[in-house]
Amino acid sequence: MRFIRQAWSQLGSWIVGGVPYGRGMAKAARILAALKRAGWIESHRSGSHRVLVKGDQQRVWAYHDGVDLGGPALARIARDYGYTVDELRKL
């Protein structure tokens, strides 16, 4: 029993939220930074909503910086900004 507790405590520090550490969900701030590197410019802000512009396209970013973006949210962002999920992860 003692061995199991020790192994679990070591494993628990490696696993965060059921996902191996370092491979979890992306934070909104990191995705926003990736979009800015890809050429999207923050034109203005109204409260927590940021308006991003690239060429003649305009999109509203309505995620707080510390929010974890899971699969469905990441897929929606990728679609709205004209990327695939894999392309968005590589930015």
C-alpha positions in Angstrom: 0.0 0.0 0.0 2.8 2.4 0.8 4.4 1.8 -2.6 1.1 2.6 -4.3 0.8 5.9 -2.4 4.4 6.9 -3.4 3.9 5.9 -7.0 0.6 7.8 -7.2 2.1 10.9 -5.6 4.9 10.9 -8.2 2.5 10.3 -11.0 0.1 13.0 -9.8 2.8 15.6 -10.1 3.3 14.6 -13.8 -0.4 14.5 -14.7 -2.4 17.7 -14.5 -6.1 17.5 -14.9 -6.0 14.0 -16.4 -3.6 15.1 -19.2 0.1 14.5 -19.2 1.9 17.7 -18.1 2.9 19.9 -21.1 0.3 18.4 -23.4 -2.8 20.0 -21.9 -5.1 22.6 -23.2 -3.8 25.9 -24.7 -4.3 29.1 -22.9 -6.2 31.9 -24.7 -3.2 34.3 -24.4 -0.9 31.9 -26.2 -3.4 31.4 -29.1 -3.9 35.2 -29.3 -0.1 35.7 -29.4 0.1 33.1 -32.2 -2.6 34.9 -34.2 -0.7 38.2 -33.8 2.5 36.5 -35.0 0.5 35.3 -38.1 -0.4 38.9 -39.0 -3.6 39.7 -37.0 -3.5 43.1 -35.5 -5.5 44.3 -32.5 -7.2 47.4 -33.7 -9.1 48.3 -30.6 -10.6 46.9 -27.4 -14.0 47.3 -25.8 -14.0 45.8 -22.3 -12.8 42.2 -22.6 -13.5 42.1 -26.4 -10.6 42.7 -28.7 -11.1 43.4 -32.4 -8.4 41.8 -34.6 -7.9 42.8 -38.2 -5.9 41.2 -41.0 -6.3 42.8 -44.4 -10.0 43.3 -45.0 -11.0 40.7 -42.4 -12.2 41.6 -38.9 -12.8 39.3 -36.0 -13.8 39.7 -32.4 -11.6 37.9 -29.7 -13.7 37.4 -26.6 -11.6 35.1 -24.5 -9.9 36.1 -21.3 -6.1 35.5 -21.3 -6.1 32.7 -18.6 -8.9 30.6 -20.1 -8.1 27.1 -21.2 -9.2 26.5 -24.7 -10.3 22.9 -25.2 -10.8 21.0 -28.5 -14.2 22.5 -29.5 -13.2 26.1 -28.7 -9.8 25.7 -30.5 -11.6 24.2 -33.6 -14.0 27.1 -33.7 -11.2 29.7 -33.4 -9.3 27.9 -36.2 -12.3 27.9 -38.4 -13.2 31.6 -37.7 -9.7 32.8 -38.4 -9.2 30.6 -41.6 -6.8 27.9 -40.2 -7.0 24.2 -39.5 -6.5 23.1 -35.9 -3.1 21.7 -36.8 -2.1 25.0 -38.5 -3.2 27.0 -35.5 -1.2 24.8 -33.2 1.9 25.3 -35.3 1.7 29.1 -35.4 
